[in-house]
């Protein structure tokens, strides 16, 4: 069946005209098999949403839609396409292909079919609270001469990248001002002036400006910025913005992390539970947690210092034992289940100084699934390589490298592997 009407282009979609529509009737224009995108070599780690998209098989294009395609730093909507037979097709991702919005589903829907769309409203509202919250926060930061260089919406915490870090005083002042603007319930509107009147520095390269529509999001007289995303109707609907921590990136740039909307409540509840659990575990009140943790840190540092001292003392004795072995043998080995590479290295530095030509030392640690470390040192690279190669046939998780000194790591010991390795070393040293 052929298409019944030309699809509405991205920029004039119903989801962009009225972001509060939760249900909408439309018609399928075309349905094409969608080949999953192959991950790029050396590219950034795929997101959960990318994973959803990669599993779906059909791209459905509608005459119009209330499901927003990804763009402007905002993830795409999710929802359902309900066909004439009442069958629901889950839309896990809406992809923007230049001026087209493609709904990715796992089964084909016949072109010409009249359908009903339903948006995942909870997800949409959350995205609007974060995105509109970002616009408001950026507008206030502009007053301090801090342009928004980029922004990212996370699963819980978002960030805005700005040219420098804020002082504690600035952070408090901006936080107060942003939330005051929320209480004022400033009207938010969408305008579509002529494309020549809109700054185009943030428009994607593959968006055809001549054929497309550029939208400007206005927050009263406070701010106006080009944006393709879905937005709230009033700053009051943001509910709240919480400014969190800052991290330094790229020279003097700083990422200001924040949450908005209902995420503030969720974040508060989650962290309250964590604090409550910590206070129970540490047998103290909430207001005593900072002092209690500081005290534990001090005690830990003291204990670690004492442990390091004892380790050094024990390492000396074990090094001496190996040196004594080398007085009568050409090979000495040491195994400790609880030792790390630092401990083995400490012993190696002492024993290797007393090692004579033709002698070999092996230091091995770890056990079970936690694996361990190994150091092999012989007078010749060939001898070291032979021992390492034989041990690798006995311990499947052993990997490493080197010449006369060979250092490796065991990812894990499978059943019987540690025993086989120790039996080999014992026979080799006898």
C-alpha positions in Angstrom: 0.0 0.0 0.0 1.4 3.4 -0.9 1.8 6.3 1.5 -1.2 8.5 2.0 0.5 11.8 2.9 3.9 13.4 3.1 5.4 13.1 6.6 5.7 16.2 8.8 9.4 17.2 9.1 11.4 17.3 12.3 10.9 20.8 13.7 7.2 20.8 13.1 6.2 17.5 14.8 3.2 17.4 17.1 5.6 16.6 20.0 7.4 19.9 19.3 4.2 21.9 18.8 2.5 20.6 22.0 4.8 18.6 24.3 1.9 17.8 26.6 0.1 15.5 24.2 0.1 12.0 25.6 -2.0 10.3 22.8 -2.3 11.0 19.1 -3.7 9.5 16.0 -1.5 9.2 12.9 -0.9 7.2 9.7 2.0 5.0 8.7 3.8 6.5 5.7 6.5 3.9 5.2 8.0 1.0 7.0 11.5 -0.2 6.2 13.8 -2.9 7.5 16.4 -1.2 9.7 19.9 -2.7 9.8 21.4 -2.4 13.3 24.3 0.0 13.4 27.7 -1.5 13.9 29.7 -0.1 16.8 32.5 2.2 15.7 36.1 1.1 16.4 37.5 3.3 19.1 34.2 5.1 19.5 32.6 6.0 22.8 31.0 3.3 24.9 27.4 2.5 23.8 24.6 3.6 26.0 21.7 1.5 27.2 19.5 3.3 24.7 22.0 2.4 21.9 21.7 -1.2 22.9 17.9 -1.1 22.6 18.1 0.5 19.2 20.6 -2.2 17.9 18.1 -5.0 18.6 15.1 -3.5 16.7 14.4 -4.4 13.1 12.0 -2.0 11.5 11.9 1.8 11.1 8.4 3.2 10.9 7.8 6.7 9.6 4.5 8.4 10.4 2.6 11.3 8.9 3.1 13.0 12.3 4.2 12.0 15.8 4.1 12.8 19.4 7.2 10.7 20.0 10.3 13.0 20.0 13.4 11.9 18.2 16.7 12.3 19.9 18.3 15.8 19.6 19.5 18.9 21.5 21.2 16.8 24.1 17.8 15.1 24.9 17.3 11.3 24.5 14.4 10.2 22.3 11.0 9.3 23.7 9.7 5.8 24.1 6.1 4.7 23.7 3.7 2.6 21.7 2.3 2.4 18.2 -1.1 0.8 18.4 -2.4 -0.5 15.1 -6.0 -1.0 13.8 -6.2 -4.5 15.4 -5.3 -3.1 18.8 -1.8 -4.6 18.7 0.8 -2.5 20.6 4.3 -2.1 19.0 6.8 -0.9 21.6 8.9 2.0 20.3 12.2 1.7 22.1 13.9 4.5 20.2 13.0 7.3 17.7 15.9 8.2 15.4 16.3 11.4 13.5 17.4 10.9 9.9 18.0 14.4 8.7 14.4 15.8 8.6 12.7 12.4 9.2 11.6 10.8 12.5 12.0 7.0 12.4 10.3 4.9 15.1 12.2 1.7 15.7 10.1 -1.3 16.5 10.5 -5.1 16.3 7.8 -5.9 13.8 6.7 -4.2 10.6 3.5 -2.1 10.4 1.8 -1.8 7.0 2.1 1.6 5.3 -1.3 3.3 5.2 -2.3 1.9 8.6 -4.2 4.3 10.9 -2.5 4.1 14.3 -2.7 5.5 17.8 0.4 6.7 19.5 1.0 6.7 23.2 4.1 8.4 24.8 5.8 7.1 27.9 4.7 10.2 29.8 6.8 9.7 32.9 10.0 9.5 30.8 8.9 12.6 28.7 8.1 14.7 31.7 11.4 13.8 33.3 13.3 14.7 30.1 11.4 18.1 29.9 12.2 18.9 33.5 15.9 18.2 33.0 16.1 20.0 29.6 14.1 23.1 30.6 16.0 23.1 33.8 19.2 23.2 31.8 17.9 26.2 29.8 17.0 28.1 32.9 20.4 27.3 34.6 22.3 28.3 31.5 20.3 31.6 31.4 21.3 32.5 35.0 24.9 31.5 34.3 25.0 33.8 31.3 24.5 36.7 33.7 27.8 35.8 35.3 29.5 35.7 31.9 29.7 31.9 31.9 28.5 30.5 28.6 27.3 26.9 28.4 29.9 25.1 26.3 28.0 21.8 26.3 25.6 19.8 28.4 24.7 16.1 29.0 21.6 14.5 30.4 22.4 11.5 32.6 20.2 8.7 34.0 20.1 10.7 37.3 22.7 13.4 37.3 23.3 15.9 34.5 26.1 18.4 33.9 26.7 21.7 32.2 30.2 22.5 31.0 31.3 26.1 31.7 34.6 28.0 31.2 35.6 28.0 34.9 34.6 26.6 38.2 32.3 28.5 40.5 33.2 29.6 44.0 31.1 28.4 46.9 29.6 31.9 47.2 28.7 31.9 43.5 27.3 28.4 43.6 25.0 29.4 46.5 23.9 32.6 44.8 23.2 30.9 41.5 21.3 28.1 43.2 19.1 30.6 45.0 18.4 32.6 41.8 17.6 29.6 39.7 15.0 28.3 42.2 13.6 31.8 42.6 12.9 31.9 38.9 11.1 28.5 39.3 8.8 29.9 42.0 8.0 32.9 39.7 6.3 30.5 37.2 7.8 32.3 34.2 5.9 31.3 31.0 7.9 29.2 28.4 7.0 29.5 24.8 8.2 28.2 21.4 8.6 30.5 18.4 9.5 29.8 14.8 11.0 33.0 13.4 12.6 33.0 10.0 15.6 30.8 9.8 17.8 33.8 9.0 16.9 35.2 12.3 18.1 32.2 14.4 21.7 31.6 15.4 22.7 28.4 13.6 25.9 27.5 15.4 24.2 24.7 17.4 22.3 23.2 14.5 23.4 19.7 13.5 25.3 19.5 10.2 22.8 17.0 8.7 19.8 19.1 9.4 18.7 20.9 6.2 18.2 24.4 7.3 16.7 25.6 4.0 13.9 23.0 4.1 13.7 22.6 7.9 12.2 24.7 10.7 14.3 26.3 13.4 12.6 26.7 16.8 13.5 29.2 19.6 12.6 28.4 23.2 11.8 31.5 25.2 11.7 31.7 29.0 9.8 35.0 29.4 12.2 37.9 28.9 15.0 36.0 30.6 16.3 33.8 27.8 15.8 32.6 24.2 17.7 29.9 22.6 17.3 27.7 19.4 16.4 24.1 20.4 14.6 21.2 18.9 13.7 19.5 22.2 10.4 19.2 24.1 9.9 21.7 26.9 7.7 22.6 29.8 5.1 25.5 29.7 6.2 27.2 32.9 9.3 27.3 35.0 7.1 26.2 37.9 6.8 22.8 36.3 10.6 22.3 36.8 9.7 22.0 40.5 13.3 22.4 41.7 17.0 22.4 40.6 19.7 21.1 42.9 23.3 22.1 42.1 25.7 19.3 43.1 29.5 19.0 42.7 31.9 20.4 40.1 34.7 18.5 38.2 37.6 20.0 36.2 37.9 19.2 32.5 40.0 20.5 29.6 42.1 23.3 31.1 40.1 25.7 33.2 36.7 24.3 32.1 34.4 22.9 34.7 31.4 20.6 34.7 28.6 21.7 37.0 26.5 18.7 37.9 22.8 19.2 38.7 19.5 17.5 38.9 16.0 18.9 38.3 12.3 18.1 38.7 11.2 14.9 40.4 14.8 13.6 40.3 15.5 16.0 43.3 13.0 14.0 45.3 14.3 10.6 44.1 17.9 11.7 44.8 17.0 12.9 48.3 15.2 9.6 49.1 18.0 7.4 47.8 20.7 9.3 49.6 18.6 9.4 52.8 18.5 5.6 52.7 22.2 5.5 52.2 22.9 7.9 55.1 20.4 6.0 57.3 22.2 2.7 56.6 25.6 4.3 57.3 24.4 5.8 60.5 23.1 2.4 61.6 26.3 0.6 60.6 28.4 3.2 62.4 26.1 3.5 65.4 25.8 7.3 65.2 23.4 10.0 64.4 23.2 11.7 60.9 24.9 14.9 62.2 27.8 12.7 63.6 28.5 10.9 60.3 31.2 13.3 59.0 33.2 13.1 62.2 32.7 9.4 62.5 33.9 8.8 58.9 36.9 11.1 59.5 37.8 9.2 62.6 37.5 5.9 60.7 39.8 7.2 57.9 42.4 8.2 60.5 42.2 4.8 62.1 42.5 3.1 58.7 45.6 5.2 57.7 47.2 4.2 61.0 46.3 0.6 60.6 47.6 0.6 57.0 50.9 2.2 58.1 51.3 -0.5 60.7 50.4 -3.3 58.3 53.0 -1.9 55.8 55.6 -2.0 58.5 54.8 -5.6 59.5 54.7 -6.6 55.8 58.2 -5.1 55.3 59.5 -7.0 58.4 58.0 -10.3 57.3 59.2 -9.8 53.7 62.8 -9.4 55.0 62.6 -12.8 56.8 61.1 -14.5 53.8 63.7 -12.9 51.5 66.4 -14.3 53.8 64.8 -17.8 53.7 65.0 -17.7 49.9 68.6 -16.5 50.0 69.5 -19.5 52.3 67.8 -21.8 49.8 70.0 -20.4 47.0 73.1 -21.3 48.9 72.5 -24.9 48.2 70.1 -24.9 45.2 69.9 -23.3 41.8 66.2 -22.4 42.3 64.1 -21.0 45.1 60.4 -20.1 45.1 58.0 -18.5 47.5 54.2 -18.7 47.6 51.8 -16.6 49.7 48.1 -16.7 49.2 47.5 -13.3 50.8 50.3 -11.3 49.1 50.0 -8.7 46.4 52.4 -7.7 43.7 53.9 -5.0 45.9 54.8 -7.6 48.5 56.4 -9.9 45.9 58.3 -7.0 44.4 59.7 -6.0 47.8 61.1 -9.6 48.3 62.4 -9.7 44.7 64.5 -6.5 45.2 66.3 -8.1 48.2 66.7 -11.7 46.8 67.8 -10.7 43.3 70.8 -8.8 44.7 72.1 -12.1 46.1 71.1 -14.2 43.0 74.1 -15.8 41.2 74.5 -16.8 37.5 72.5 -19.9 36.7 70.0 -19.4 39.6 66.3 -18.9 39.3 63.7 -17.4 41.7 59.9 -17.5 41.4 57.5 -15.6 43.6 53.8 -16.5 43.4 50.7 -15.2 45.2 46.9 -15.4 45.3 44.2 -18.1 45.2 40.8 -19.0 43.8 38.8 -16.6 41.7 40.7 -13.5 42.9 43.8 -14.7 41.1 47.2 -13.4 41.9 50.7 -12.3 40.7 53.9 -13.9 39.7 57.6 -12.8 39.2 60.1 -15.1 37.6 63.8 -14.2 37.4 66.6 -16.2 35.9 70.1 -15.6 34.6 69.0 -16.0 31.0 65.8 -15.0 29.1 65.5 -18.5 27.6 65.3 -20.2 31.0 62.8 -17.6 32.3 60.7 -18.1 29.2 60.7 -21.9 29.6 59.4 -21.7 33.2 56.8 -19.1 32.3 55.6 -21.2 29.3 55.2 -24.3 31.4 53.3 -22.4 34.1 51.0 -21.0 31.5 50.1 -24.6 30.5 49.2 -25.3 34.1 47.4 -22.0 34.9 45.0 -20.9 32.1 44.5 -17.3 33.5 48.3 -16.5 33.6 49.4 -13.7 31.3 52.6 -11.6 31.4 55.8 -10.8 29.8 59.5 -9.9 30.1 62.9 -11.4 29.4 65.3 -12.4 32.2 62.7 -11.0 34.6 59.1 -12.1 33.7 56.2 -10.6 35.5 52.6 -11.7 35.2 49.1 -11.7 36.6 46.7 -14.6 37.1 43.1 -13.4 36.5 41.8 -16.5 38.4 42.9 -20.0 39.5 40.7 -22.7 38.1 40.2 -25.9 40.1 43.5 -27.7 40.6 45.6 -25.1 38.8 47.3 -23.6 41.9 48.1 -27.1 43.2 49.6 -28.1 39.9 51.7 -24.9 39.7 53.1 -25.4 43.3 53.8 -29.1 42.5 55.8 -28.0 39.5 57.8 -25.4 41.4 58.5 -27.8 44.2 59.8 -30.5 41.8 61.8 -27.9 39.9 63.5 -26.6 43.1 64.2 -30.0 44.7 
